[in-house]
Amino acid sequence: MTPEHRDVEDTASAPPLRPTPRLAPDADDARFIRRTLILVVIAAVLLALWRASDLLILAFGSVLGATVIHALARMYRRRTGASAKLSLGLGMASVLAAIAFLVWLFGVAFRQQVNALVTALPGLIDQLAAWASRSAVGEKIVDAVRAAYAGSRVAQDIGGLAQGAGELLLNALLLLIGSLFLAADPKVYERGLLLLVPPRHRPAFEDALFDVGETLRLWLRSSLILMTSMGVLVGTGLAISGVPSAAALGLLAGLSEFIPYVGPTAAMIPALGLAATVGTGPLIGTLATYAIVRLIQTNFITPYVQQRVIAIPPAITVFAIIGIGVIFGIFGLFFSAALLVVFFTLIRSLYLREVLGEDIPRTAHITLITRDDSPESLD
């Protein structure tokens, strides 16, 4: 076969050449387009999260509830030697019993006091505002507080709750059900969360996840002690001062301690209003009660019970709680302190320890995902 024939056959058997695309972007344009699309996707996700902020807060509340259940289950298992399933069932039963007890307190034991307090609260707030407005400085403060409150999301949420108590009950029910489901098998959700992280970063995020869980358990334990001491001390002081509905006000003060600084300050308003309706003596006694209790809590009880928990500076706590309330509304305000604990723990675990290399201890735990990225059996 001649060379000419071989060239003809090779040409006939070769695949046809693809035309060069004339509108395809070059490497720099393609990189710019890819980054732009990534920014658009991130913005869309952030917008979706913003629109679903109430749902995210309820999800976080469910995580917090599951943490409470597991803390109780650990206590039952350690003190009674019961099995893991039985301890978990006892933890769930304890949470349900505590909720039923609170409902009984507000609905039966303190029903008359709570009704009187709720009925008189708007008038009491107006009386306090009128009393504060007697001076020029007090009038400016009252106007500033009213202006800030009127345009805040918290005010909108409170108005919505007043108009629809059914929504509040539904959210509480969703939070309770979510807590029970998360507590039943938390490892499934923890593994799923870790699988979203690139494999080489999973050990660091896994350590941070368990750091958050342990810190939340310690914080919840300390919060329960602080709430109990606050309620008992305030209720006793108000009863000695002759303030009406002292027991209900003490219970309100104890529950308000779940939101540090901001909650007790708000709970003091109805106490001052009721004391003002009785006389000057009970009003002075109420002010003295809250001042003395705050001094005792801040200088003696709080440092003692929180010595094993993250120590967050008070100024950061106050502004962070207010900021979370502005962003997420009243539901976010309920869980603002717990959110702050989570953020602070993640900063310590992921940034200070893993990025800057600070010597911060890790929480001992069982590995959720092995090195070959397959879930490890924990049974």
C-alpha positions as CSV (number, residue, x, y, z in Angstrom):
1,M,0.0,0.0,0.0
2,T,1.4,3.3,-1.0
3,P,1.9,6.2,1.5
4,E,-0.8,8.2,-0.2
5,H,-3.4,5.4,0.4
6,R,-2.3,5.1,4.0
7,D,-2.8,8.8,4.6
8,V,-6.3,8.6,3.1
9,E,-7.3,5.7,5.3
10,D,-5.9,7.4,8.5
11,T,-7.8,10.5,7.7
12,A,-11.0,8.6,7.1
13,S,-10.7,6.6,10.4
14,A,-9.9,9.6,12.6
15,P,-12.7,11.1,14.6
16,P,-14.1,14.4,13.3
17,L,-12.6,17.5,15.0
18,R,-15.0,19.3,17.4
19,P,-15.5,22.9,16.6
20,T,-13.9,25.4,19.0
21,P,-16.5,27.0,21.2
22,R,-16.5,30.7,20.6
23,L,-18.7,31.9,23.5
24,A,-17.2,29.8,26.3
25,P,-15.7,32.0,29.1
26,D,-12.0,31.9,29.7
27,A,-10.4,30.6,32.9
28,D,-10.7,33.9,34.7
29,D,-14.3,34.5,33.7
30,A,-15.3,31.0,34.7
31,R,-13.7,31.4,38.1
32,F,-15.5,34.7,38.6
33,I,-18.9,33.2,37.5
34,R,-18.4,30.2,39.9
35,R,-17.6,32.5,42.8
36,T,-20.6,34.7,42.0
37,L,-22.9,31.6,42.0
38,I,-21.5,30.5,45.3
39,L,-22.2,33.9,46.8
40,V,-25.7,33.8,45.4
41,V,-26.3,30.4,46.9
42,I,-24.9,31.5,50.3
43,A,-27.1,34.6,50.2
44,A,-30.2,32.5,49.4
45,V,-29.4,30.1,52.3
46,L,-28.9,33.0,54.7
47,L,-32.2,34.5,53.6
48,A,-34.0,31.1,54.0
49,L,-32.5,30.8,57.5
50,W,-33.6,34.4,58.3
51,R,-37.2,33.6,57.2
52,A,-37.1,30.4,59.2
53,S,-35.6,31.9,62.3
54,D,-38.5,31.0,64.6
55,L,-38.2,27.4,63.4
56,L,-34.4,27.4,64.0
57,I,-35.0,28.7,67.5
58,L,-37.5,25.9,68.2
59,A,-35.0,23.4,66.9
60,F,-32.3,24.8,69.2
61,G,-34.8,24.6,72.1
62,S,-35.4,21.0,71.2
63,V,-31.7,20.3,71.4
64,L,-31.6,22.0,74.8
65,G,-34.5,19.9,76.0
66,A,-32.8,16.8,74.7
67,T,-29.6,17.8,76.6
68,V,-31.7,18.2,79.8
69,I,-33.2,14.7,79.3
70,H,-29.8,13.1,78.8
71,A,-28.3,14.9,81.8
72,L,-31.1,13.4,83.9
73,A,-30.6,10.0,82.4
74,R,-26.9,10.1,83.2
75,M,-27.7,11.0,86.8
76,Y,-30.2,8.1,87.1
77,R,-27.8,5.7,85.5
78,R,-24.9,6.8,87.7
79,R,-26.8,6.7,91.0
80,T,-29.1,3.7,90.5
81,G,-27.1,1.5,88.1
82,A,-30.2,1.3,85.7
83,S,-29.8,0.4,82.1
84,A,-29.3,3.1,79.4
85,K,-32.9,2.7,78.1
86,L,-34.5,2.7,81.5
87,S,-32.4,5.8,82.5
88,L,-33.5,7.5,79.4
89,G,-37.1,6.7,80.1
90,L,-36.8,8.1,83.6
91,G,-35.2,11.2,82.2
92,M,-38.1,11.8,79.8
93,A,-40.6,11.1,82.6
94,S,-38.9,13.6,84.9
95,V,-39.1,16.3,82.3
96,L,-42.8,15.6,81.7
97,A,-43.4,15.6,85.4
98,A,-41.6,18.9,85.8
99,I,-43.7,20.5,83.1
100,A,-46.9,19.1,84.6
101,F,-45.8,20.6,88.0
102,L,-45.2,24.0,86.5
103,V,-48.6,23.9,84.8
104,W,-50.2,22.9,88.1
105,L,-48.4,25.7,89.9
106,F,-49.6,28.4,87.5
107,G,-53.0,26.9,86.7
108,V,-54.1,25.7,90.2
109,A,-51.9,26.7,93.1
110,F,-51.1,30.2,92.1
111,R,-54.1,30.7,89.8
112,Q,-55.7,33.6,91.7
113,Q,-52.3,35.4,92.2
114,V,-51.3,34.9,88.6
115,N,-54.7,36.2,87.3
116,A,-54.5,39.2,89.6
117,L,-50.9,39.9,88.4
118,V,-51.8,39.6,84.7
119,T,-54.9,41.8,85.1
120,A,-53.0,44.5,87.0
121,L,-49.8,44.4,85.0
122,P,-50.7,47.0,82.3
123,G,-51.9,49.5,84.9
124,L,-48.9,48.9,87.1
125,I,-46.5,49.6,84.2
126,D,-48.4,52.8,83.5
127,Q,-48.2,53.8,87.2
128,L,-44.4,53.2,87.2
129,A,-44.0,55.2,84.0
130,A,-46.0,58.1,85.5
131,W,-44.0,57.9,88.7
132,A,-40.7,58.0,86.7
133,S,-41.9,60.8,84.5
134,R,-42.2,63.2,87.4
135,S,-38.6,64.3,86.8
136,A,-37.2,65.5,83.5
137,V,-34.5,62.8,83.4
138,G,-37.1,60.1,84.2
139,E,-39.4,61.3,81.5
140,K,-36.6,61.1,78.9
141,I,-35.8,57.6,80.0
142,V,-39.4,56.5,79.8
143,D,-39.8,58.0,76.3
144,A,-36.6,56.3,75.1
145,V,-37.7,52.9,76.5
146,R,-41.1,53.2,74.9
147,A,-39.6,54.2,71.5
148,A,-37.1,51.3,71.6
149,Y,-39.7,48.8,72.7
150,A,-42.4,49.9,70.2
151,G,-40.2,49.2,67.1
152,S,-38.6,46.0,68.4
153,R,-39.4,42.6,67.3
154,V,-40.0,41.5,70.9
155,A,-42.9,43.9,71.1
156,Q,-44.4,42.5,67.9
157,D,-44.0,38.9,69.2
158,I,-45.6,39.8,72.6
159,G,-48.5,41.3,70.7
160,G,-48.8,38.2,68.6
161,L,-48.8,36.0,71.7
162,A,-51.5,38.1,73.3
163,Q,-53.7,37.6,70.2
164,G,-52.9,34.0,69.6
165,A,-52.2,31.8,72.6
166,G,-52.7,28.8,70.4
167,E,-49.5,29.6,68.5
168,L,-47.6,29.6,71.8
169,L,-49.0,26.2,72.8
170,L,-48.3,24.8,69.4
171,N,-44.6,25.9,69.6
172,A,-44.3,24.5,73.1
173,L,-45.7,21.2,71.9
174,L,-43.4,21.1,68.9
175,L,-40.4,21.9,71.2
176,L,-41.4,19.1,73.6
177,I,-41.9,16.5,70.8
178,G,-38.6,17.6,69.2
179,S,-36.8,17.2,72.5
180,L,-38.2,13.7,73.0
181,F,-37.2,12.6,69.4
182,L,-33.7,14.1,69.7
183,A,-33.2,12.5,73.1
184,A,-34.3,9.1,71.9
185,D,-31.4,8.7,69.4
186,P,-29.1,11.7,69.3
187,K,-26.2,9.8,67.6
188,V,-28.1,9.7,64.4
189,Y,-28.3,13.5,64.2
190,E,-24.8,14.0,65.4
191,R,-23.3,11.6,62.8
192,G,-25.4,13.3,60.1
193,L,-24.1,16.7,61.1
194,L,-20.5,15.5,61.0
195,L,-21.0,13.9,57.6
196,L,-21.6,17.4,56.2
197,V,-18.1,18.4,57.2
198,P,-15.1,17.6,55.0
199,P,-13.4,14.4,56.3
200,R,-10.1,16.0,57.3
201,H,-11.9,18.5,59.5
202,R,-14.3,16.0,61.2
203,P,-12.2,15.2,64.2
204,A,-11.9,18.9,65.2
205,F,-15.7,19.5,64.7
206,E,-16.5,16.3,66.6
207,D,-14.4,17.4,69.6
208,A,-16.2,20.8,69.4
209,L,-19.6,19.1,69.3
210,F,-18.9,17.2,72.5
211,D,-17.4,20.3,74.1
212,V,-20.7,22.1,73.5
213,G,-22.8,19.2,74.9
214,E,-20.7,19.0,78.1
215,T,-20.7,22.8,78.6
216,L,-24.5,22.9,78.1
217,R,-25.0,20.2,80.7
218,L,-22.9,22.0,83.2
219,W,-24.6,25.4,82.4
220,L,-28.1,23.9,82.8
221,R,-27.1,22.4,86.1
222,S,-25.8,25.8,87.4
223,S,-28.9,27.6,85.9
224,L,-31.2,25.3,87.9
225,I,-29.4,26.1,91.1
226,L,-29.4,29.8,90.4
227,M,-33.1,29.8,89.4
228,T,-34.1,27.9,92.6
229,S,-32.1,30.2,94.9
230,M,-33.4,33.3,93.1
231,G,-37.0,32.2,93.4
232,V,-36.7,31.2,97.1
233,L,-34.8,34.4,98.2
234,V,-37.1,36.8,96.3
235,G,-40.3,35.1,97.3
236,T,-39.2,35.1,101.0
237,G,-38.1,38.8,100.9
238,L,-41.3,39.9,99.2
239,A,-43.4,38.0,101.7
240,I,-41.6,39.6,104.6
241,S,-42.1,43.0,102.9
242,G,-45.8,42.5,102.7
243,V,-46.1,42.4,98.9
244,P,-49.2,40.7,97.5
245,S,-48.8,37.5,95.5
246,A,-45.3,37.0,96.9
247,A,-45.2,33.3,96.0
248,A,-46.1,33.9,92.4
249,L,-43.6,36.7,92.1
250,G,-40.9,34.6,93.6
251,L,-41.7,31.8,91.0
252,L,-41.6,34.4,88.3
253,A,-38.3,35.7,89.5
254,G,-36.8,32.2,89.6
255,L,-37.9,31.4,86.1
256,S,-36.6,34.7,84.8
257,E,-33.1,33.8,86.0
258,F,-32.9,31.6,82.9
259,I,-32.3,34.9,81.0
260,P,-29.5,36.4,83.1
261,Y,-29.6,40.1,84.0
262,V,-32.4,40.9,81.6
263,G,-35.0,38.4,82.9
264,P,-34.8,39.4,86.6
265,T,-34.9,43.1,85.7
266,A,-38.1,42.5,83.7
267,A,-39.6,40.3,86.5
268,M,-38.9,43.1,89.0
269,I,-41.4,45.5,87.3
270,P,-44.6,43.7,88.4
271,A,-43.3,43.3,91.9
272,L,-42.6,47.0,92.2
273,G,-46.0,47.8,90.8
274,L,-47.8,45.6,93.2
275,A,-45.7,46.9,96.1
276,A,-46.6,50.5,95.1
277,T,-50.3,49.8,95.4
278,V,-49.8,48.7,99.0
279,G,-47.7,51.5,100.3
280,T,-44.2,53.0,100.6
281,G,-43.0,50.4,103.1
282,P,-43.6,47.4,100.8
283,L,-42.1,49.3,97.9
284,I,-38.9,50.0,99.8
285,G,-38.9,46.4,100.9
286,T,-39.2,45.2,97.3
287,L,-36.3,47.4,96.2
288,A,-34.2,46.2,99.1
289,T,-35.1,42.5,98.4
290,Y,-34.0,42.6,94.8
291,A,-30.9,44.6,95.6
292,I,-29.8,42.2,98.4
293,V,-30.7,39.1,96.4
294,R,-28.7,40.4,93.4
295,L,-25.7,41.0,95.6
296,I,-25.9,37.5,97.1
297,Q,-26.4,35.9,93.7
298,T,-23.6,37.8,92.0
299,N,-20.9,37.6,94.7
300,F,-21.6,34.3,96.4
301,I,-23.9,31.8,94.6
302,T,-23.1,32.5,90.9
303,P,-19.2,32.2,91.3
304,Y,-19.6,29.0,93.3
305,V,-22.0,27.1,91.0
306,Q,-20.4,28.4,87.7
307,Q,-16.8,27.7,88.6
308,R,-16.7,24.7,86.2
309,V,-18.7,26.4,83.4
310,I,-17.4,29.0,80.9
311,A,-17.1,32.4,82.6
312,I,-18.6,34.9,80.1
313,P,-18.1,38.6,81.1
314,P,-21.3,40.2,82.3
315,A,-21.1,43.1,79.7
316,I,-20.8,40.6,76.8
317,T,-23.7,38.6,78.3
318,V,-26.1,41.6,78.6
319,F,-25.4,42.9,75.1
320,A,-25.4,39.5,73.5
321,I,-28.8,38.6,75.1
322,I,-30.3,41.9,73.9
323,G,-28.9,41.4,70.4
324,I,-30.3,37.9,70.1
325,G,-33.7,39.1,71.3
326,V,-33.6,41.8,68.6
327,I,-32.7,39.4,65.9
328,F,-34.8,36.4,66.8
329,G,-37.6,38.0,68.9
330,I,-39.1,36.7,72.1
331,F,-38.5,33.0,71.4
332,G,-34.8,33.8,70.8
333,L,-34.8,35.8,74.1
334,F,-35.8,32.6,76.0
335,F,-32.8,30.7,74.7
336,S,-30.4,33.6,74.4
337,A,-28.2,32.6,77.3
338,A,-27.9,29.0,76.0
339,L,-27.1,30.3,72.5
340,L,-24.4,32.5,74.0
341,V,-22.9,29.5,75.8
342,V,-22.8,27.6,72.5
343,F,-21.2,30.4,70.5
344,F,-18.6,31.0,73.3
345,T,-17.8,27.3,73.4
346,L,-17.4,27.0,69.6
347,I,-15.1,30.0,69.6
348,R,-12.9,28.4,72.2
349,S,-12.9,24.9,70.6
350,L,-12.7,25.7,66.9
351,Y,-10.8,29.0,66.8
352,L,-8.7,29.3,69.9
353,R,-7.8,25.6,70.1
354,E,-7.8,24.4,66.5
355,V,-6.8,27.5,64.7
356,L,-4.5,29.4,67.2
357,G,-3.3,26.2,68.9
358,E,-4.2,27.3,72.5
359,D,-4.0,24.6,75.1
360,I,-7.7,24.1,75.7
361,P,-8.8,20.6,77.1
362,R,-11.1,18.4,75.0
363,T,-14.1,16.6,76.4
364,A,-13.6,12.8,76.5
365,H,-16.0,11.0,74.2
366,I,-16.6,8.0,72.0
367,T,-15.7,8.6,68.3
368,L,-18.9,8.9,66.2
369,I,-17.2,8.4,62.8
370,T,-14.2,6.3,62.2
371,R,-11.3,7.3,60.0
372,D,-12.7,5.5,57.0
373,D,-15.7,7.9,57.3
374,S,-18.1,5.0,58.3
375,P,-20.3,5.4,61.4
376,E,-18.9,3.5,64.3
377,S,-21.2,1.3,66.4
378,L,-21.7,2.6,69.9
379,D,-23.9,-0.3,71.2
